[in-house]
Structures are given as C-alpha cells and as structure tokens.
Amino acid sequence: MDAEQSPRRLVAVFSSPVAEVLLRFGIELGFQSILVEPDPTRLLGPPRPHGDTYVADPAGAGIDEHTDVVLTDHHRPEIGAVLKEVLAGEVRWVGIMGNPKHEGPHIAALRELGVGDEDIARVHRPIGLNIGSRTPAEIAVATLAGLIADRNNRPGGFEF
C-alpha cells in the first residue's frame, strides 16, 4: 500500500535534523509524512525533497485517529500552543523528544494554557525504543520502531 492510500500519517512538528530523517524514513515505511513548522524561517534545506508535505500549523496536517505526532524540539516557545491544538482533536499517538530525567517543558506550557492533567498525560516522553540513540538518524529509527511496535501492540525489543 503506498503512502497516499495508507491511513498511517506521521506528523513531525518543528524542522530539525531528526524531523528530516523521520519524514524520509516515514515515507519508506508507508506513512503519509507531514512537517509542521510554524516559523518558515526555521525550515532546513530545500522545500520537502522527499515527497513529504509542509504546513504551517497542525490544523493543516489532517490529524486524525490514524496520526502519530512527534515534536522534535522541546525548547521551542510554541510547544504549548501546538500540543494544545493537537490534543483538542483525535490523534492516535503524540510524543515529544527530551531527556526523561527532567520534567518536560511542555507540562508547564500546557498547564498555563489550561490543559487538564488527563490530556497532558497523553503526551509520551521519552519516545522511541531505548537503543542508546545519539544521532538524528538513530533517534528517528528508534522513534519509528517504537511507533510501529505500538501500532502492532508489541513491546519492542527482542521479546516476542
């Protein structure tokens, strides 16, 4: 099944090296891949070279119950507004990258915007399989493997 026919959609929020690899690999894995970047001055490289789509806000990404959303930068001031918009609709899965040893800044940002604890708890962090990822490609592989495992109701790793 090609990406246009697949109900699987991957939305990477914020242009970053990890987002670029997520989108490229996502297409190869059958996802319709979409970049959400609210600030067009932050776009990396040429416009969408891999067949994925670019939109300025989540409303244009077609987020629904088949959509996985990954925020690839936890330092951006827009995280609260973007996550609030994503959580207000139907989304299959949503996560934000970041160090699990510290509370994510998205929690305070969402609370400031009046988002309830039940919705805040829907945001996964950390994300992906624990493979010791360091590079953007490794982080993208771990994230996509985790999403595939979750979609298939599998724990990931080497346990079957």
N, C-alpha and C positions, 0 to 999 in steps of 0.2 A: 504494500500500500504506500503510495507516495505521500509527501508531506501535505499536499493540498487536500487529499482525501482523508487524512488521518484526523481523528478527533483530538489527538495529543497536541497541546500547544505549550511551548516554553517561552516565558517572558523573562528576559534578563533586564533588570532595572539598573540604570546608570552605566554609561560607557566606561569600560575598563578593559585591561588585558584579559581578565578572567571572562568577562562578558563576551568578548570577541571569540574566545575558544568555545565557550558554552554554546553560542549560537551556531558556530560552524559545525561542531560535533553533534549538536542537537538535530540539525538538518539531516546528517548522516544516519541518525538513529530514528528518523521518522517523525520528529516533532516539527510542527509549524513554528518557526523561531522568530521572535519579535524582540527588538530592543526598544525600551522606553528610556528616553533621555530628555528630561525637562529643559536642560540647558544646551542648546545646539552648539555653543562654543566649546563644549567638552567632548564632542564626538571625536573618536580616534580614527585616523586614516580615511581612505576614500569611502564614499557612501555605500554601505551594505554590499560588500563584494561577494558574499557567499550565498545570496538568494534569500536571506532573511529580510525582515521588514523593520523600518524605523518609524516610531511615532513619538510625539512629544509628551503624552500623558497616558496613564493606564486606561482611560476611557476609550482610547483609540485602539487598544490592543485586543479587543474581543475576549476579555477574560470571562471564562465560564467554568462549569464544573469539570471540564477536561483540561484545565490550565494549571500549570505549575509556574509559580512566580519566584524568582531568585533575585534579591537585592545584593548587588556585588560590591557595594561600598557602604560601610556603616558610619562614615564620617560626614556624609552629605546632609546639609540642613533640611533637605526635602523629604527625609525618610519618614517622618511622622505623617505628613500630608499624603504621600504616595501610599504608605501602608494603610492609612485610614480609608482611602478610596478603594484599594484592593479588597480589604476586609469587609467593606459595605456590600459587596456583591458576592456572587457564587464564585469560589475558587477551589480547586481540588487541593492545592498544597501551596504554602507560602513560607519562605525562609529568608534569612539574612545572614550573610557571612560575618564572621567575627570570632574573637577569642572567647571560648566558653568559660574561661576563668574569671571574666568580668561581666557584670550585667550589661547587656546591650543598650546603647543609647536610644534605641527605638522604643524601649519601655517608657522612659520618661517623656519622650516626644509624643507617644500615643496617649499617655495619661493627660498630658497638657491639652490635648485636643478632645478630651472627654471620652475616649475609647475605653470600654469596660474590660475588666480582667479576663473575662471569658474569651473575648476576641484577641486580646494581647497574647493569650496562651496559644492561639492558633499559629503564631509566628514561630517557626522552628529555628533554633540556634543552639548548638552548631548544626551545620548542614553537611550532607555527604557522608561517605564511608570514611572511617578512621584509618587511612593508609599512610599517614605522615606526609601529606601533600605540602609542597613548598612553592612550586612554580605555577603560573597561571594554567598551564595545560594539566598538571596533576590535580589542581583544585577542581578544574572543570570535569575531569574524568571521575573523581571521587563524588562530586555533586550529581552528575548524570547517573552514575552507578547506583547511588542512593535513591534517586527518583525512580529508576527502573525497578529496583528491589521493592520499593514502597508500592508502586503500581501493580506489581505482581504478588503482593503480600508475602514477601520474602525478607528475612532478616539481613541479607547481605553477608559478605564474608565467605568463609569456607564451610559453613554448616548448611547441610541440606536437609 
